[in-house]
């Protein structure tokens, strides 16, 4: 299965519980469970800059090794700008 990335926060998603849900309860393949639930954004008023800060915090708190954190944090700002939510 190809890994998908949330089109709001860029979180990698591969397990069903990581995906957001549509209004009918089905899996939404574009957004993660932290960003999208029951067919709508969990935090509809969050700005891209606020999402960027939350994502950087999540990366820092993750259990990945230090080298991976540095690499991902370096590319994260340019990646989030390309996501569907921020390109409407």
C-alpha angles and dihedrals in degrees: 000000000000113000113245128205127219110255090219107044103008094239112159112245127195107137122072092239090058093061125086122241135241124228090269092053096254121134117273107215095199103057137044126239091254093058105032131037132162092358098308141079114273089221106023095177099052114122125226089249091053090048089050091054092048091049093050090050090050092050091050092049094047123106095241119119122272095252093054091047090054093049095046095044090052094055098034098088093055092044097052091054089062096055123114095242093059097042103064 
